Amino acid sequence: MLARFRRFSIMSFFGAVKHALNWLTSPTNDMIAINPNFVPRYVGDEGISIYCIHGTADYANSFQHIAEGIAPTLPSCISNIKLLSFTGRFRGHGIEFFVHQLVEKIFAYKDKEIIFMGHSRGGVISAYFNEYLARITKIKVHGVICLATPLKGSDIASGPMSWISTSMVQMQKDSPFLKHLENKIIKSKTKYFAFEAEKDMCVLTDNGSIKNHLEPIKIAKHGHLSMMSISKKVYWKVSECLDEICGPELPKNLEEENNEINSECKM
């Protein structure tokens, strides 16, 4: 407890207050921002959608600060940013429950190419979809950006919270759920990025990354919530990640890639 308190900072406090105000005024539906600079890569191309997946107690606009920050420099292959809202929170559901909602939303929007940005539990949801469902649903995930995500577990996912929440049990340190997901991420061909906040009291240092495989992008002086609500460095670094994901090696024709995958499955 003392170690977590030492991570407290004035910046993280004001960031948490701003985040709370955003929480109180957030709509309960999805929010969509169109990229005016989108340029189709081929005939019929609908572009890549960025899916923003909020954390355990949040709403869609928890990503508003980052979405507004990256909007002016979005790569031309990205058509829109979707800030998703999930139902069934505070009812003790597991990660799979929210992943099922995510699948329904992807099918409803008819998106075929996606980049995920997930904060806290949202990063676990994003990684789970990519590793277990992307291939069978024929959704191309170009990248997963994890922001303060407990890839190695969270110290607060214990005690009373774990008694009433399956997802908290799944996000405990050294849980079989996270270990299996970590092994999948290590072997994955998808580009992953992990952000860690120096003053995070929920996901302590090194719990938001994978040593010797997924090195963290450190955000100094910020906490679990303030990195989302007031940090400029976060959206600067996210923009760099998007540039790397949407580099020249990005597949230009999704149909051709799907044909190659189908051929591999038949072998």
N, C-alpha and C positions, 0 to 999 in steps of 0.2 A: 504494500500500500504506500509506504514512504517513497519507494523508488518511482511510483507513478506520480505522486504529488510533486516530486522534484521536477517533473517534466512540465509542470504548469508554467505558463508565461502570460504576460499581459496581452500579447498579440493573439494567443490562442483563446484567451477569455473573450476579447472583443469579437473575434471571429465566430466563436460559439454563439454569442448573443445575436450577431447578424444572421447566422444560420437559423437560429430559433425563430427570428422574425420572418424569415423566408418560409419556414415551416408553417407558421400560422396563416400565411397568406397564399399558400400554394394551392393551385387547382387540384382536383382529385382525378382529372383525366390526363391523358398523354399530351405532351406539348411538342410541336414539330416546327423546326426552323429550316427553310429552304435555302440552299446555297445558290445565290444568283450567278455565281461564276462556274457552275457545273457545265462541263463539256463532254458529250457522249464520246466514248472511245470507239464505238462501232455502231452500225445501224441497229436500232432497237435497244440500245444500252440505256438502262434506267439508273445507272450509277450505283455507288456504294452508300449505304445508310450507316450512320453512326448511331448505335443504340446505347443510351446512357441508362444504367441500371443502378437505382438508388439503394442505400443501405437499410438496415433493419427497421429503424424508426422514422425514416424519411419519406418525403413525397417527391414528385417528379422534378420540382424546381430546385432540388438540392444541387443540380448540375447547371443551373442558370448562369452563375458567374463564369464557369469554365466555358460553357457553350458560347456566351457572348465574347469571351476573350479569344477563342480560336476562330470565330466566324470570319474575320477579315482575311485570314491566311489559309483557309481551307484549300487543300489540293483540288484541282478541277474535276477529278474523277469522283468526288464525293457529292452526292445530290442533296442530302439533307441530314439533319441531326434530329433524332427522336429522343425526347426525355420521357421515359416510360413511368407509368404509375401502376402499382400493384395492389390488389385487394387481399384480404385475409391476413393482414398483419396483426400481431398481438394475439394470435389464436393458437400458438404452439406448433405451427406447421414446420416441416422440414424443407431443406433446399429444393428437393424434387417438386414440391408443391408450386414454388415460384418459377421453377424452370418450365413446368407445364404451362403456366400463364404466358411465359415468354414465347414458347412455341406457338401458342394460339395467336399472339400478337404478330409474330413474324408471318404466319400464314395469312392473317387478316390483311396485313399491309402488302403482302405478295412480294416481299423483298427477297432477293436471291444472293446478294453480296452485302456483307456486314462487317463493321469494325465495332467491337465492344469496348465501352468504358464502364467499369464497375467500381463503385465506392463501397468499401467494407464488405458486407455480405453480398453486395451486388457484384463484386469481383469474383466471388466464389460461384455465384449463379452463372456468370458469363463463362468462366473456365469450364464449369460442368457441362453446359450446353455444347461448347466447342469440342470437348474431348469425348463426349458420349453420344451426342445427337446430331452434330453438324453433318457428318458424312451420310447418315441414313436419311436425313431430311433433305439432303442435297443443297444445303446452304453453305456457301463459301464464306468462311470467316478469315478475313485478311489479317486481323490482329486483335489482341486482347490487352487492354490497358487497365491494370489493377491499381486502384488508388486506396492506400491504407487498408488493404485486403489481408485478412488473417490466413495467409496461405500455410503458415506453420502453426496457426492457432491463436486464440485470443485469451489473455489472462482473465478477462471479465466473463468469459463464457463458462462460468462455473457457479456453484452454490444455488441459490434460489432461482436464478434465471434458467439454469439448465434443468430444473425440476419441471418447468412449465413449457419449455420450448425445445422441440426436436432439433431445430437449426442450431441452437446454442450448443447442444450436445455434439453435433457434427463439427462445430467450429472450435471445440476444445483442443488444447495443445496435445499433440501425439494421438489424435483420434484416428481410428481406422479409415474413416471417411476422407480426411485430409491427406493421409499418407497415400492412399490409393490414387487420389486426384493429383498429388504431387508427382507420383511416378508417371502418370499419363502426361503431365505438363513437360517433364524432363525429356520425354521421348517425342513430344509433339513437333510438327513441322511449322506450326503457326507461330508468328512472332508475338512474344509476350513482353510486356514492360511492367515493372513494379515500382510504385511510388511509396516512400515511407516518410512520415512526418516526424521530425526530431522530438517534438513535445507530445506525441501521441500517447494517451493514457489507456487506450483500448487495445491497440495493436503495437506492442513494444518493438523496439529496434530489432531488426533481423527476423521478426515473425511475419513481415509482409513481403518477404522475398525468399529465394531458394539459393542457398550458399553454393558457390562454384557453378551455378547454372543461370540463375536469374538475379543479377545484381541490382540492388535498389537505386532509384533516383531519389536522392535525399532532398527533402524540403525543410530547410532550417527554420527554427523559431516558430513553427506552426504545429497545431494539434490535429486531432482526428477530424474536427469539423472546420476549423479555420482554414485549413489547406483548401477546402472546397469553396469557401465563401469570400475570402479576401486575398488569397495569395496570387500574385501575378506570375511568379516563377512557375507555378503549376501549369497554367495554360500556355506559357512559353514552351515549357518542356513537352507538354502534350502535343503542341504544334510540331515540334521536332520529331516526336514519335510518329505522327501522322505522315510527315514527309518521308520518313524511313519506310513506313508501311507501303505508301503509294509511290515507291521508287520506280525506276525504269523497268525493273524485272516483274512488275505487276502484270498478271495475265490480262490480255486485252479482249479475249473472247471466252466468256464463261461456258458457252455451249461446247466448245472444243475441249475444254478442261473436263467437263462432265462426261463427255464421250470417252476420254482417256480413263477416267475413274471406273466407268461402267465396263470398259474392256478389261481392266485389272480385276474387277470382281468376278468376271466370267472365267478367268484363267484358273 
